[in-house]
Amino acid sequence: MATGKSAVGASLAARLGWTFVDTDQLIVQRHGRISMIFAQQGEQAFRTLEARAVAEVLGAAPATQVVSLGGGAVLDEGTRTLLGGARVVFLDADLATVRRRITRDRSRPLLAGDPVEAWSRMDRERRPLYESLANHVLDTRGRSIEQLVTELIEQLQLNQNKGGDRHGA
């Protein structure tokens, strides 16, 4: 959460000439603001919508598409299974990197109250899932979106030159 997935994903897609899909934005377009869904229906209802959106997007994803998932999408076992057949990038961020974003942005319902403590707790819970799914890990500390995208493209090309990874190229 707040690691720059949408910004990096959109920039990567633009540089590659691919399409970009953000599952959180897809949910907002179809169902309204995420904070409103949480307030009116609860987190579980949001997670159900999220799992459906992810399944739809990943099920139809062409090889030339970059998909940004919400930070909690990996909590769903079905989503984790789907991600086993995709190339997954983990944007590894520490608290110092995301602190300013999470303390300014009041639209994230899971960060209500003490956003630093909430983010730290979620990071501890989710990090093992992210790490287990990732084909590529990018350390985001002190790096611009363009630097991250350039490094990721280099990793993808290196992997492709070595014969691809478990997901092809």
Buried (B, 14 or more C-beta within 10 A) or exposed (E): BBBBBBBBBBBBBEBBEBEBBBBBBBBBEEBEEBBEBBEEEEBEEBBEBBBBBBBEBBEEBEEEBBBBBBBBBBBBEEBBEBBEEBBBBBBBBEEEBBBEBBBEEEEBBBBEEEBBEBBBEBBEEBEEBBEEBBBBEBBBEEBEBEEBBBBBEEBBEEBEEEEEBEBEE
